[in-house]
Amino acid sequence: MFEQQALQEYILLCCQNPAGGLLDKPGKDFYHTCYCLSGLSVAQHFGNMDLHHELIVGREENRLAPSHPVYNICPEKVAQAIQHFHQLPVPLPAQKEGSSACNTTTDHS
């Protein structure tokens, strides 16, 4: 889906600010540190349980913990949340005041 090494190189070489933080583009604000770290993690730990290709550019200290590409938290926490919510009962839709769920016919007289 993307070039793992190129994305990591861009983040590690172009997005680091000497004063701290990560930028989405050189010369921009520090707002994107979270997104850069998420992208770096996904680029390092690309794949799923069946097809996983890990690639760490540079030294081992560059390694980040895996992050879920959609939820941006550890995959184990995503699995726990999904399991929790699957155990909950499905709520019934709220009824509008004055309506009856059993009344499906309309009198047009």
Buried (B, 14 or more C-beta within 10 A) or exposed (E): EEEBEEBBBBBBEEBBBEEEBBBBEEEEEBEBBEBBBBBBBBBBBBEEEEEEEEEBBEEEEEBBEBBBBEEBBBBEEBEEEEEEEEEEEEEEEEEEEEEEEEEEEEEEE
